[in-house]
């Protein structure tokens, strides 16, 4: 088959192997123009009568497959057309040396194996050059199972962890977001627990305190103090720790008092210590055989 250079109009003989090497792209040996030989194929026809004495034909100039690293060849003279086999009936109507029609070029390309029939090339994403590599769909590896069960399990575990954290810190969440208190209360009751009151010891202060011996009974000590909740929300009542010290400020006796021991009947321990409120504390402590020079009083939460 022959093709014509669109740059210098030189005619070359090409082979199907040359066309397959670079999908039809060749380089002209005369002017070095790179072009698609399939788009410039020429119709070969049989002359009416063969010449009596065939003229010596110059060696054919073979077009080269395009490559950036290939050196160009020396210019060659245009090649004369030689007799060839008769063309297909559909191609016989074309004049000798004229460019092939689109239908004829397509038929020739199919015949040489450069393209595949239309019903195959119309498949979306089809590539002739990848046909051997992607001829069959890739199948998953036999040892590789689906990942969605693990994803679902991880999601459930994250939800469970989030629920545990919300339940553990429900008291702080209720303080930070009061609108969620009813929901958190219902959640606590669903698990058979109540919504605990906040316990911030740094917001509970001892405003005043005094420890004196009872004048009527020398073995008794009277502790009087005032506690204040400085938080802007109600808290649980704290525990009181009283330590008796000697002259060196070393603890010689220690006792912890629960809220129900120092609160009056008007302040039930299960209720909240109101915000920004003071409560009085009055306790009688038996200190038989204990000689104390001083004391220390603390508030804390267990």
Secondary structure by P-SEA (a helix, b strand, c coil): ccccccccbbbbbbccccccccccbbbbcccccccccccbbbbbbbcccccccccccccccccccccccccccccccccccccccccccccccccccccccaaaaaaaaaaaccccccccccccccccccccccccccccccccccaaaaaaaaaaaaaaaaaaaaaaaaaaaaaacccaaaaaaaaaaaaccccccccccccccccbbbbbcccccccbbbbbbcccccccbbbcbbbbbbbbbcccccccbbbbbcccccccccccccccccccbbbbbbbbbbbcccccccbbbbbbcc
